[in-house]
Amino acid sequence: MAKKARTGHHGHHAHEDSERAMAKNTAAEARAKAAVRDAQSLSAKTRGMQQKAQAKRG
């Protein structure tokens, strides 16, 4: 009986969580997209720096 009540409560809680997660997800997605753009420009910079470093070493 207690188990059933808990699952019922959990079901309601899960709905709240999913809504919160959805809101978080869109924000996270926007952040991820921005991070990808940053990472691409950053990786281009680091690639250039690595090439310079290799040229110096060579």
C-alpha positions in Angstrom: 0.0 0.0 0.0 2.8 2.4 1.0 4.6 1.4 -2.1 1.6 2.2 -4.3 1.2 5.6 -2.7 4.9 6.3 -3.3 4.7 5.4 -7.0 1.7 7.6 -7.4 3.5 10.5 -5.8 6.6 9.7 -7.9 4.5 9.8 -11.1 3.3 13.3 -10.2 6.8 14.4 -9.3 8.2 12.9 -12.5 5.8 15.1 -14.5 7.1 18.2 -12.7 10.6 17.1 -13.3 10.1 16.4 -17.0 8.7 19.9 -17.4 11.6 21.4 -15.5 14.0 19.2 -17.5 12.4 20.4 -20.8 13.0 24.0 -19.8 16.5 23.1 -18.8 17.0 21.2 -22.0 16.2 24.1 -24.2 18.5 26.3 -22.2 21.2 23.6 -22.3 20.7 23.2 -26.0 21.2 26.9 -26.6 24.3 26.8 -24.4 25.6 23.7 -26.2 25.1 25.4 -29.6 27.0 28.5 -28.4 29.7 26.2 -26.9 30.0 24.4 -30.2 30.6 27.7 -32.0 33.1 28.7 -29.4 34.8 25.3 -29.5 35.1 25.4 -33.3 36.7 28.9 -33.2 38.8 27.8 -30.2 39.9 24.6 -31.9 40.9 26.6 -35.0 43.0 28.8 -32.8 44.6 25.9 -31.0 45.3 24.1 -34.3 47.1 27.2 -35.5 49.1 27.4 -32.3 50.0 23.7 -32.5 51.1 24.1 -36.1 53.3 27.1 -35.1 54.7 25.1 -32.2 55.5 22.2 -34.5 57.1 24.5 -37.0 59.4 25.9 -34.2 60.2 22.3 -33.0 60.9 21.2 -36.6 
